[in-house]
């Protein structure tokens, strides 16, 4: 911990494919970029009364995790803001409420260049807690990153009212990217005239602090609602701080620049308390993530989205009680693991900070505003869509308000409501002006971190644009570790031009720690280990343009390349790819690969087909049956016999024989069923994707 407090020298600003080629279906591939974001139209705040300005409008003093004090002016009526930094430079823009997380507002800023915009904020009385793209400490030229902040406008100005015992977390930034943390107890007393803190490597209660470790400061009023603390043993050791009122409690706030040693620091102190309730906070961390933190006496569960647009959950143990000498309001987090933290909470704030001298976490801070409202549906959020019209899109869902947004690669948003299908519990019906058919077959179902359904997408390669209900798979659990890609997949695909379609049926293998992909490109559907050597195509696999996409390039023909993703659906990997191929004529492609396995259980599955139909499919060892409703409002029943692919074929693939020349090929995982038409003109380019009950 720091030996002495440093002089606060900060100045104030003014207010103011896709698949590769497929065996049995032709080659080629390309990829599309995925974009994400979280904003909707600015909404009128609940605090606003008709004809009056929103009570939350105004100016707030910002304490930022990059170690600066800034000024934030917000106008909820106009949905606009200005952030003025400690040097007087202003960044202005707009903000809008994220409909998937009501009460969270998203900053729009030209500084944000990451895959996901995690610069957001939430509001309570006279306080804003969030993240903003502040300048990274000591960066030259200036670089920006989403960093947490607390902004307040109600400060204690009566000396006697700042008295109290506080737990104080600090983070520091030094030149060269060095950062550190400090965790200690402190006390303000004597009617606001004395500050004491315990500067020791052990985190003591202030009353138990060894005399040699206690630092004492005289406190006097400063300017602009600040207080000045001067070390009684060293008058050159001076610090400024404020005490904000947040949620009816005092919160100690400090921040600024130290010259010797060169540091930028942020300090936050919450009242010491023996109370440790289970709380759900929403906020940001210094890694740039935005999400929730559910903390109790036993665990901390962080569910968040990173700036790389990946979603994840991290569960860590919490010390059930404080150590004997430690303040009751500080708990250790994950002290049995490599990444160690401390937590504190009080009133409307919860804070996590990295342990000092723990290289994995020192300098980390997470600031959350506690949400006391009803817990939102855990399925709310954003999912990356792979659609059978050959597009990659983003689906945003709010199960509480029953609203959705489907955003394509060009940024075009289709939005509306959805409702649960009372005739099929667990299915939800999209409402969309794109649907003009007699029956609305656009629906979706859930499994963990996955949505499977059908939506009125633009018909592939058709001009002028028209729409038709087509199946999709959407995930927020895409694999971003290359070695985790390994596996053997039964890959079914369709290729679409403006005038027709084709199919691709093959088995692929990703091996060698996710660095190589082998594909059996043969008119016979072989298991990859039985594929004739002349028919095996070899691709290198490398990182794609986003952290959860992967690039494949044919070793023998580099023009044959593409992009794919692997989603975790249930406990299994699912291969997904969609995109456009610049061929003659141009075509759109979609691929889905289900893991190879020996079992073929009896299941019921529900989902959509490229015919636009939505229905229920039953499978057993030898039979397929499906009952579906088509867009024209008619019902249809389909039936087929299922046969194995022979001794050389994939184990988890079946040939489906319908009446007439209608042959299909099917595969299933523990959660998904997929079937594609054979390359016969009567069935080529058709596909069904269902979620297994």
ChimeraX attribute file (.defattr): number of C-alpha atoms within 10 A of each C-alpha:
attribute: neighborCount
match mode: 1-to-1
recipient: residues
	/A:1	17
	/A:2	10
	/A:3	9
	/A:4	13
	/A:5	18
	/A:6	23
	/A:7	19
	/A:8	20
	/A:9	15
	/A:10	18
	/A:11	15
	/A:12	17
	/A:13	19
	/A:14	16
	/A:15	18
	/A:16	14
	/A:17	29
	/A:18	34
	/A:19	32
	/A:20	27
	/A:21	23
	/A:22	27
	/A:23	26
	/A:24	19
	/A:25	22
	/A:26	16
	/A:27	14
	/A:28	22
	/A:29	28
	/A:30	24
	/A:31	26
	/A:32	21
	/A:33	14
	/A:34	20
	/A:35	19
	/A:36	22
	/A:37	18
	/A:38	24
	/A:39	19
	/A:40	15
	/A:41	11
	/A:42	19
	/A:43	18
	/A:44	15
	/A:45	15
	/A:46	9
	/A:47	13
	/A:48	15
	/A:49	11
	/A:50	8
	/A:51	6
	/A:52	9
	/A:53	14
	/A:54	18
	/A:55	16
	/A:56	20
	/A:57	19
	/A:58	16
	/A:59	20
	/A:60	22
	/A:61	23
	/A:62	25
	/A:63	25
	/A:64	24
	/A:65	33
	/A:66	25
	/A:67	28
	/A:68	25
	/A:69	28
	/A:70	29
	/A:71	24
	/A:72	25
	/A:73	17
	/A:74	22
	/A:75	18
	/A:76	22
	/A:77	17
	/A:78	15
	/A:79	19
	/A:80	18
	/A:81	22
	/A:82	18
	/A:83	26
	/A:84	23
	/A:85	22
	/A:86	20
	/A:87	14
	/A:88	15
	/A:89	11
	/A:90	17
	/A:91	16
	/A:92	17
	/A:93	14
	/A:94	18
	/A:95	27
	/A:96	22
	/A:97	24
	/A:98	22
	/A:99	24
	/A:100	26
	/A:101	18
	/A:102	14
	/A:103	17
	/A:104	22
	/A:105	25
	/A:106	24
	/A:107	27
	/A:108	21
	/A:109	16
	/A:110	10
	/A:111	15
	/A:112	19
	/A:113	12
	/A:114	17
	/A:115	17
	/A:116	20
	/A:117	27
	/A:118	32
	/A:119	28
	/A:120	27
	/A:121	26
	/A:122	21
	/A:123	15
	/A:124	16
	/A:125	14
	/A:126	20
	/A:127	22
	/A:128	22
	/A:129	25
	/A:130	30
	/A:131	29
	/A:132	27
	/A:133	24
	/A:134	26
	/A:135	19
	/A:136	19
	/A:137	25
	/A:138	17
	/A:139	12
	/A:140	8
	/A:141	8
	/A:142	10
	/A:143	13
	/A:144	16
	/A:145	23
	/A:146	29
	/A:147	28
	/A:148	30
	/A:149	30
	/A:150	23
	/A:151	23
	/A:152	24
	/A:153	18
	/A:154	16
	/A:155	20
	/A:156	18
	/A:157	17
	/A:158	12
	/A:159	17
	/A:160	14
	/A:161	14
	/A:162	25
	/A:163	19
	/A:164	18
	/A:165	23
	/A:166	25
	/A:167	27
	/A:168	23
	/A:169	26
	/A:170	25
	/A:171	26
	/A:172	26
	/A:173	23
	/A:174	18
	/A:175	13
	/A:176	9
	/A:177	10
	/A:178	12
	/A:179	20
	/A:180	22
	/A:181	26
	/A:182	23
	/A:183	26
	/A:184	24
	/A:185	28
	/A:186	26
	/A:187	23
	/A:188	23
	/A:189	17
	/A:190	14
	/A:191	14
	/A:192	20
	/A:193	19
	/A:194	19
	/A:195	21
	/A:196	19
	/A:197	24
	/A:198	26
	/A:199	24
	/A:200	19
	/A:201	13
	/A:202	14
	/A:203	21
	/A:204	23
	/A:205	25
	/A:206	22
	/A:207	16
	/A:208	13
	/A:209	21
	/A:210	13
	/A:211	9
	/A:212	9
	/A:213	15
	/A:214	16
	/A:215	19
	/A:216	20
	/A:217	23
	/A:218	18
	/A:219	25
	/A:220	15
	/A:221	16
	/A:222	14
	/A:223	8
	/A:224	9
	/A:225	16
	/A:226	18
	/A:227	21
	/A:228	19
	/A:229	25
	/A:230	22
	/A:231	21
	/A:232	15
	/A:233	10
	/A:234	12
	/A:235	11
	/A:236	12
	/A:237	16
	/A:238	20
	/A:239	22
	/A:240	24
	/A:241	20
	/A:242	22
	/A:243	24
	/A:244	23
	/A:245	20
	/A:246	22
	/A:247	16
	/A:248	10
	/A:249	14
	/A:250	23
	/A:251	25
	/A:252	21
	/A:253	24
	/A:254	22
	/A:255	29
	/A:256	28
	/A:257	24
	/A:258	20
	/A:259	11
	/A:260	8
	/A:261	10
	/A:262	14
	/A:263	20
	/A:264	25
	/A:265	29
	/A:266	24
	/A:267	22
	/A:268	22
	/A:269	25
	/A:270	28
	/A:271	22
	/A:272	22
	/A:273	16
	/A:274	12
	/A:275	10
	/A:276	18
	/A:277	11
	/A:278	14
	/A:279	20
	/A:280	22
	/A:281	23
	/A:282	27
	/A:283	29
	/A:284	32
	/A:285	26
	/A:286	20
	/A:287	15
	/A:288	24
	/A:289	29
	/A:290	32
	/A:291	20
	/A:292	21
	/A:293	29
	/A:294	17
	/A:295	25
	/A:296	17
	/A:297	14
	/A:298	14
	/A:299	18
	/A:300	22
	/A:301	17
	/A:302	21
	/A:303	18
	/A:304	23
	/A:305	23
	/A:306	20
	/A:307	21
	/A:308	17
	/A:309	25
	/A:310	22
	/A:311	21
	/A:312	16
	/A:313	13
	/A:314	10
	/A:315	14
	/A:316	20
	/A:317	18
	/A:318	23
	/A:319	20
	/A:320	14
	/A:321	16
	/A:322	15
	/A:323	14
	/A:324	9
	/A:325	14
	/A:326	19
	/A:327	24
	/A:328	18
	/A:329	22
	/A:330	30
	/A:331	24
	/A:332	22
	/A:333	25
	/A:334	18
	/A:335	16
	/A:336	12
	/A:337	10
	/A:338	11
	/A:339	16
	/A:340	21
	/A:341	25
	/A:342	21
	/A:343	23
	/A:344	25
	/A:345	29
	/A:346	23
	/A:347	16
	/A:348	18
	/A:349	23
	/A:350	23
	/A:351	23
	/A:352	23
	/A:353	28
	/A:354	28
	/A:355	25
	/A:356	22
	/A:357	14
	/A:358	15
	/A:359	14
	/A:360	14
	/A:361	19
	/A:362	22
	/A:363	24
	/A:364	22
	/A:365	27
	/A:366	25
	/A:367	28
	/A:368	28
	/A:369	28
	/A:370	24
	/A:371	17
	/A:372	10
	/A:373	7
	/A:374	6
	/A:375	9
	/A:376	14
	/A:377	13
	/A:378	12
	/A:379	18
	/A:380	20
	/A:381	21
	/A:382	26
	/A:383	26
	/A:384	26
	/A:385	26
	/A:386	27
	/A:387	26
	/A:388	36
	/A:389	28
	/A:390	30
	/A:391	25
	/A:392	27
	/A:393	27
	/A:394	24
	/A:395	23
	/A:396	22
	/A:397	23
	/A:398	23
	/A:399	20
	/A:400	15
	/A:401	16
	/A:402	16
	/A:403	19
	/A:404	24
	/A:405	21
	/A:406	21
	/A:407	21
	/A:408	20
	/A:409	15
	/A:410	10
	/A:411	13
	/A:412	11
	/A:413	15
	/A:414	16
	/A:415	18
	/A:416	14
	/A:417	17
	/A:418	21
	/A:419	15
	/A:420	17
	/A:421	14
	/A:422	10
	/A:423	7
	/A:424	11
	/A:425	9
	/A:426	13
	/A:427	19
	/A:428	21
	/A:429	20
	/A:430	26
	/A:431	20
	/A:432	16
	/A:433	10
	/A:434	15
	/A:435	19
	/A:436	13
	/A:437	13
	/A:438	11
	/A:439	15
	/A:440	23
	/A:441	30
	/A:442	27
	/A:443	24
	/A:444	27
	/A:445	22
	/A:446	16
	/A:447	17
	/A:448	14
	/A:449	22
	/A:450	22
	/A:451	22
	/A:452	26
	/A:453	29
	/A:454	30
	/A:455	27
	/A:456	25
	/A:457	26
	/A:458	20
	/A:459	21
	/A:460	26
	/A:461	20
	/A:462	13
	/A:463	9
	/A:464	7
	/A:465	10
	/A:466	13
	/A:467	16
	/A:468	23
	/A:469	29
	/A:470	27
	/A:471	30
	/A:472	29
	/A:473	25
	/A:474	24
	/A:475	24
	/A:476	24
	/A:477	19
	/A:478	26
	/A:479	20
	/A:480	18
	/A:481	12
	/A:482	19
	/A:483	14
	/A:484	14
	/A:485	26
	/A:486	18
	/A:487	21
	/A:488	24
	/A:489	26
	/A:490	29
	/A:491	29
	/A:492	30
	/A:493	31
	/A:494	29
	/A:495	28
	/A:496	27
	/A:497	21
	/A:498	14
	/A:499	10
	/A:500	13
	/A:501	19
	/A:502	23
	/A:503	29
	/A:504	28
	/A:505	33
	/A:506	28
	/A:507	28
	/A:508	29
	/A:509	24
	/A:510	22
	/A:511	17
	/A:512	14
	/A:513	14
	/A:514	20
	/A:515	19
	/A:516	20
	/A:517	24
	/A:518	20
	/A:519	26
	/A:520	29
	/A:521	28
	/A:522	20
	/A:523	15
	/A:524	17
	/A:525	22
	/A:526	25
	/A:527	27
	/A:528	24
	/A:529	16
	/A:530	14
	/A:531	19
	/A:532	14
	/A:533	11
	/A:534	9
	/A:535	17
	/A:536	19
	/A:537	21
	/A:538	20
	/A:539	24
	/A:540	18
	/A:541	25
	/A:542	16
	/A:543	17
	/A:544	17
	/A:545	14
	/A:546	15
	/A:547	17
	/A:548	21
	/A:549	25
	/A:550	27
	/A:551	23
	/A:552	27
	/A:553	22
	/A:554	22
	/A:555	14
	/A:556	10
	/A:557	12
	/A:558	11
	/A:559	12
	/A:560	18
	/A:561	25
	/A:562	28
	/A:563	27
	/A:564	28
	/A:565	25
	/A:566	25
	/A:567	25
	/A:568	17
	/A:569	21
	/A:570	15
	/A:571	11
	/A:572	15
	/A:573	23
	/A:574	25
	/A:575	26
	/A:576	29
	/A:577	32
	/A:578	33
	/A:579	29
	/A:580	26
	/A:581	23
	/A:582	12
	/A:583	11
	/A:584	7
	/A:585	11
	/A:586	14
	/A:587	22
	/A:588	27
	/A:589	33
	/A:590	29
	/A:591	27
	/A:592	26
	/A:593	26
	/A:594	28
	/A:595	22
	/A:596	22
	/A:597	16
	/A:598	10
	/A:599	12
	/A:600	18
	/A:601	12
	/A:602	12
	/A:603	16
	/A:604	17
	/A:605	20
	/A:606	26
	/A:607	29
	/A:608	32
	/A:609	25
	/A:610	20
	/A:611	15
	/A:612	23
	/A:613	27
	/A:614	31
	/A:615	20
	/A:616	20
	/A:617	24
	/A:618	16
	/A:619	20
	/A:620	14
	/A:621	15
	/A:622	15
	/A:623	15
	/A:624	19
	/A:625	15
	/A:626	18
	/A:627	17
	/A:628	22
	/A:629	19
	/A:630	21
	/A:631	21
	/A:632	14
	/A:633	14
	/A:634	11
	/A:635	13
	/A:636	12
	/A:637	12
	/A:638	12
	/A:639	16
	/A:640	19
	/A:641	17
	/A:642	21
	/A:643	16
	/A:644	16
	/A:645	18
	/A:646	14
	/A:647	10
	/A:648	14
	/A:649	20
	/A:650	25
	/A:651	19
	/A:652	21
	/A:653	31
	/A:654	23
	/A:655	22
	/A:656	23
	/A:657	18
	/A:658	15
	/A:659	10
	/A:660	7
	/A:661	12
	/A:662	17
	/A:663	19
	/A:664	24
	/A:665	21
	/A:666	25
	/A:667	25
	/A:668	28
	/A:669	24
	/A:670	18
	/A:671	18
	/A:672	22
	/A:673	22
	/A:674	26
	/A:675	24
	/A:676	29
	/A:677	27
	/A:678	26
	/A:679	21
	/A:680	14
	/A:681	14
	/A:682	13
	/A:683	18
	/A:684	24
	/A:685	26
	/A:686	23
	/A:687	26
	/A:688	24
	/A:689	28
	/A:690	29
	/A:691	27
	/A:692	21
	/A:693	15
